[in-house]
Amino acid sequence: MTEEELAEKKKYAGEKKPSMKRRASGHDYTERRFYMITLETEGRLPLFGKLAGNPFAEAGSSDAPHIVLSELGKALRMAVGTRDVARL
């Protein structure tokens, strides 16, 4: 993408928000690619689930860290079609 094309697209993007300042300025995020996203809810409410377990427990043990999905988290898992929503 040329600088002119990027400038043309940016004028429709609106005001830059603080979270958008972390984006790479020369990267075109409109291209079709895989991106990691992080969802944060207002007040950091655990709408999708919560972390549980002992962070010092060995992987595979019954007390190992894991995600306990809420009803909304379970619905998301079903809609996406994967058991491991955290690895999307």
Sequence and secondary structure as in RCSB ss.txt:
>XXXX:A:sequence
MTEEELAEKKKYAGEKKPSMKRRASGHDYTERRFYMITLETEGRLPLFGKLAGNPFAEAGSSDAPHIVLSELGKA
LRMAVGTRDVARL
>XXXX:A:secstr
  HHHHHHHHTTS S  GGGGGS TT  TTSS         GGG  SSEEEES TTS TTSTTS EEEE HHHHH
HHHHHT S GGG 
